């Protein structure tokens, strides 16, 4: 029976002649570290129609990342969760479900400074009149441009409600920056593309303009600013010229209500090699409802990155004492489901321990694999196989998908396994642990 869990870390056991599951049959699946909640003083301004003064309160929030050890040039997905907002529903009118769209900023510090624009889906539980706003999460991405320790702190956020009226409740950090919630350590990956963009706002009404600031573009290059709707470019475009230092600042008027982000790129068409983004952006749907009509809305909820495997043990073929040679088998099929709906790809890596047996061991570097992966039809991403060769204790990549404007899908990953057993290895059973990590 397939084992399944929405966790990032899995372990399967390999044996040269026999295998037993450790821990009474339980898979070793250590959970990742939980994000750190921090409290900070916040100044919130209720809509004018509420007729109440600004609110000074405390926000409890956290920042999480999908990769705490990126290389320079990698794109990191950031999730900003407001656990407890400082503001309540400013009116006595109860708000129904799924009318609240949050946006905000995450502040970077340390080796890399700046802000990350984040936005959340229109998803919330009902809010009673004058009741507390529920917890909400927002996501965005940034490209790592410098090696070293990079801190992430929650920043300003805005709660937009679309019910009867379009109302905003902006909340700002009174003494910025807020306390650090997450720290990542970036290593020098010798990137070929350090281009980056930031937006002046994460949301707006149709026809509003957003200021796009860019850095590390080719000096003097014509840069196109464009809206994106998932994986498709919208008709909203503008151009700007990069300065002598590769930076620019330009305005983009956004009309398309399906917009999910903004990109900037050099050349005639978008490419990840000569572009930056997407930076999260949402357009408030202010379409009036005609008399006698009803406005219908729905929400596509972002899911998770998860994996399952067809089993937790592999029996490799036996070899003869005195001859040794290849002890072969096949990895239990791994199924990866990427239902996040964001710009980040994923990587599935593996590493193995030494094979231990009766008073002897077979070095981990003797295990090799030949990866294979398949992509389910209709998936936005395409699975890439890792390189054939040694797995070892240092590890190797089994499969991956690249970053993109819209990623996701379902994938199956397999691998042929071959353990090079030395000729006069003492007879008996040898076992090792192969750990697969999805990130």
DAFEN-V800168 format. One record per pair of residues at least 24 apart in sequence whose C-alpha atoms are under 6 Angstrom apart, sorted by sequence separation. I is the first residue (numbers start at 1). GAP is how many residues later the second one is. D is the distance in whole Angstrom. If there is no record, write none. Layout:
I | GAP | D
I | GAP | D
This chain:
37 | 24 | 5
60 | 24 | 5
98 | 24 | 5
219 | 24 | 5
309 | 24 | 6
367 | 24 | 6
37 | 25 | 5
59 | 25 | 6
98 | 25 | 4
153 | 25 | 6
219 | 25 | 5
309 | 25 | 4
36 | 26 | 6
59 | 26 | 5
98 | 26 | 5
153 | 26 | 6
219 | 26 | 6
257 | 26 | 5
308 | 26 | 6
381 | 26 | 5
59 | 27 | 5
97 | 27 | 5
153 | 27 | 5
219 | 27 | 4
308 | 27 | 5
365 | 27 | 4
371 | 27 | 6
380 | 27 | 5
381 | 27 | 6
58 | 28 | 5
97 | 28 | 5
152 | 28 | 6
153 | 28 | 5
218 | 28 | 5
307 | 28 | 5
364 | 28 | 5
380 | 28 | 6
35 | 29 | 6
57 | 29 | 5
97 | 29 | 4
217 | 29 | 4
229 | 29 | 6
307 | 29 | 4
364 | 29 | 6
96 | 30 | 5
152 | 30 | 5
216 | 30 | 5
229 | 30 | 5
306 | 30 | 6
379 | 30 | 4
95 | 31 | 6
151 | 31 | 6
215 | 31 | 6
228 | 31 | 6
229 | 31 | 5
306 | 31 | 5
95 | 32 | 5
151 | 32 | 4
215 | 32 | 4
228 | 32 | 6
305 | 32 | 6
94 | 33 | 6
150 | 33 | 6
214 | 33 | 5
228 | 33 | 5
305 | 33 | 5
94 | 34 | 4
112 | 34 | 6
150 | 34 | 5
214 | 34 | 5
227 | 34 | 6
228 | 34 | 6
376 | 34 | 5
94 | 35 | 4
149 | 35 | 6
213 | 35 | 6
227 | 35 | 5
304 | 35 | 5
376 | 35 | 6
93 | 36 | 5
149 | 36 | 4
213 | 36 | 4
226 | 36 | 6
303 | 36 | 5
304 | 36 | 5
375 | 36 | 5
92 | 37 | 4
111 | 37 | 5
148 | 37 | 5
212 | 37 | 6
226 | 37 | 5
303 | 37 | 5
374 | 37 | 6
91 | 38 | 6
92 | 38 | 5
111 | 38 | 6
112 | 38 | 6
148 | 38 | 5
212 | 38 | 5
225 | 38 | 6
302 | 38 | 5
374 | 38 | 5
91 | 39 | 5
111 | 39 | 5
147 | 39 | 5
211 | 39 | 6
225 | 39 | 5
302 | 39 | 6
373 | 39 | 6
50 | 40 | 6
90 | 40 | 6
110 | 40 | 5
147 | 40 | 5
211 | 40 | 4
224 | 40 | 5
351 | 40 | 6
352 | 40 | 6
353 | 40 | 6
373 | 40 | 4
50 | 41 | 6
89 | 41 | 5
109 | 41 | 6
110 | 41 | 6
147 | 41 | 5
210 | 41 | 6
224 | 41 | 5
351 | 41 | 6
352 | 41 | 5
372 | 41 | 6
89 | 42 | 5
109 | 42 | 5
210 | 42 | 5
223 | 42 | 5
351 | 42 | 5
372 | 42 | 5
88 | 43 | 6
108 | 43 | 6
209 | 43 | 5
223 | 43 | 5
371 | 43 | 6
372 | 43 | 6
88 | 44 | 4
108 | 44 | 5
209 | 44 | 4
351 | 44 | 4
371 | 44 | 4
88 | 45 | 5
107 | 45 | 6
208 | 45 | 6
350 | 45 | 5
370 | 45 | 5
107 | 46 | 5
207 | 46 | 6
208 | 46 | 6
350 | 46 | 6
369 | 46 | 6
370 | 46 | 5
106 | 47 | 6
207 | 47 | 5
349 | 47 | 6
369 | 47 | 5
106 | 48 | 5
107 | 48 | 6
207 | 48 | 5
349 | 48 | 4
369 | 48 | 5
106 | 49 | 5
145 | 49 | 6
206 | 49 | 5
349 | 49 | 5
368 | 49 | 6
105 | 50 | 5
348 | 50 | 6
368 | 50 | 5
84 | 51 | 6
105 | 51 | 6
348 | 51 | 5
367 | 51 | 6
83 | 52 | 5
104 | 52 | 6
348 | 52 | 6
367 | 52 | 4
82 | 53 | 6
104 | 53 | 4
347 | 53 | 4
366 | 53 | 6
82 | 54 | 6
103 | 54 | 6
346 | 54 | 5
366 | 54 | 5
81 | 55 | 6
103 | 55 | 5
346 | 55 | 5
81 | 56 | 4
102 | 56 | 6
345 | 56 | 5
80 | 57 | 6
102 | 57 | 5
345 | 57 | 5
80 | 58 | 5
102 | 58 | 6
345 | 58 | 4
79 | 59 | 6
101 | 59 | 5
344 | 59 | 5
79 | 60 | 4
100 | 60 | 6
343 | 60 | 6
78 | 61 | 5
100 | 61 | 5
343 | 61 | 5
78 | 62 | 5
99 | 62 | 5
343 | 62 | 5
77 | 63 | 6
78 | 63 | 6
99 | 63 | 5
343 | 63 | 5
77 | 64 | 4
342 | 64 | 6
343 | 64 | 6
76 | 65 | 5
342 | 65 | 6
76 | 66 | 6
341 | 66 | 6
75 | 67 | 6
341 | 67 | 6
75 | 68 | 4
74 | 69 | 6
339 | 69 | 6
73 | 70 | 6
74 | 70 | 6
338 | 70 | 5
73 | 71 | 5
338 | 71 | 5
72 | 72 | 5
73 | 72 | 6
357 | 72 | 6
72 | 73 | 5
337 | 73 | 5
357 | 73 | 4
72 | 74 | 6
336 | 74 | 6
356 | 74 | 5
336 | 75 | 5
355 | 75 | 5
356 | 75 | 6
335 | 76 | 6
355 | 76 | 5
335 | 77 | 5
355 | 77 | 4
203 | 78 | 5
205 | 78 | 6
334 | 78 | 6
354 | 78 | 6
202 | 79 | 5
203 | 79 | 5
204 | 79 | 5
205 | 79 | 5
334 | 79 | 5
353 | 79 | 5
196 | 80 | 5
203 | 80 | 6
204 | 80 | 6
333 | 80 | 6
353 | 80 | 6
195 | 81 | 5
333 | 81 | 5
352 | 81 | 6
352 | 82 | 4
331 | 83 | 6
351 | 83 | 6
331 | 84 | 5
351 | 84 | 5
330 | 85 | 6
350 | 85 | 5
330 | 86 | 5
350 | 86 | 4
330 | 87 | 5
349 | 87 | 6
329 | 88 | 5
349 | 88 | 5
328 | 89 | 5
348 | 89 | 6
328 | 90 | 4
348 | 90 | 5
327 | 91 | 6
347 | 91 | 6
326 | 92 | 6
327 | 92 | 5
347 | 92 | 5
326 | 93 | 5
346 | 93 | 6
326 | 94 | 5
325 | 95 | 5
325 | 96 | 5
324 | 97 | 5
324 | 98 | 5
103 | 99 | 6
324 | 99 | 4
323 | 100 | 4
322 | 101 | 5
322 | 102 | 5
321 | 103 | 6
69 | 115 | 6
71 | 115 | 5
68 | 116 | 5
69 | 116 | 5
70 | 116 | 5
71 | 116 | 5
72 | 116 | 5
69 | 117 | 6
71 | 117 | 6
72 | 117 | 5
63 | 118 | 6
71 | 118 | 5
73 | 118 | 5
62 | 119 | 6
63 | 119 | 6
72 | 119 | 6
46 | 123 | 5
45 | 124 | 6
45 | 125 | 6
44 | 126 | 6
44 | 127 | 4
43 | 128 | 5
43 | 129 | 5
42 | 130 | 6
42 | 131 | 5
42 | 132 | 5
41 | 133 | 6
40 | 138 | 6
140 | 140 | 6
36 | 145 | 5
119 | 161 | 6
118 | 162 | 6
231 | 174 | 5
231 | 175 | 5
230 | 176 | 5
6 | 300 | 5
12 | 300 | 5
13 | 300 | 5
14 | 300 | 5
15 | 300 | 6
16 | 300 | 5
12 | 301 | 6
17 | 301 | 5
4 | 304 | 5
3 | 305 | 6
3 | 306 | 6
2 | 307 | 6
2 | 308 | 4
2 | 309 | 6
18 | 411 | 6
17 | 412 | 5
16 | 414 | 5
15 | 415 | 5
15 | 416 | 4
14 | 417 | 6
14 | 418 | 5
13 | 419 | 6
14 | 419 | 6
13 | 420 | 5
13 | 421 | 6
12 | 422 | 5
11 | 423 | 6
11 | 424 | 4
10 | 425 | 6
11 | 425 | 6
10 | 426 | 5
9 | 428 | 5
8 | 430 | 5
